[in-house]
Amino acid sequence: MSQPWTVVVPVKHLAAAKSRLRGGVPGIPHEDLALALAADTLDAVLACPEVAEVLVVTDDARVGEAARRSGARVLPDVAGAGLNAAFRRGAVGVPGWLAGLTADLPALRPAELAAALRAARTGTAGARRFVADAPGTGTVLLAAPPGVPLDPRFGPGSAVAHASSGAHPLTGDWPSLRRDVDTADDLAAAARLGLGPRTAALAAGCLTG
């Protein structure tokens, strides 16, 4: 059996998370929506058969509590250090296959994540792999084999940044994995794929299309 994966999932303090989504679901407190996105993402990752452990890097107490309840391990984030620093923090000391995943994938299907992680084991030995988001400019998943630093380059234009750093793109048909949520339109697109239960409960009756 292949060595399983450790997945690092940074989650910002809820007050600062997903700023472009603020007001995207009328009548729902923004922090509740941001927490639901992260919780549904974590549940899907923890249900993935390829994953042995999930490390959540956060300085938000509500996120930490929800993550521990779900079965993830929580590591403290450093406020203001940024997303890539959080990924590096989670990667410290991980000896085997390692992936970094964004926390805004509320439609994620465990089977699609499993397929992407299996694909990340193939190809050039020692190479990092990444999965671009639905528009093709961002990154939702970055994977590294044992002994290879994760070297995250998340942020605007991260797909090009990861490719320029030597990571190889994975091109599988994984719509729920690629559908990150930054805006109300993204949330509506995720709803068409099928939201996880926490996000769906908040968004019920508020999304169209």
ABEGO torsion letter per residue (X at the ends): XBBBBBBBBBBBBAAABGAAABGABBGBBAAAAAAAAAAAAAAAAAABAABABBBBBBABAAAAAAAAAAGBBBBBBBBGAEAAAAAAAAABGBABBBBBBBAABAABBAAAAAAAAAAAABEBBGBBBBBBBAAGABBABBBBBBGBBAGBABEBGAAAAAAAAGBBBBABBBAAAABBBABAAAAAAAAAAEBBAAAAAAABGABBX
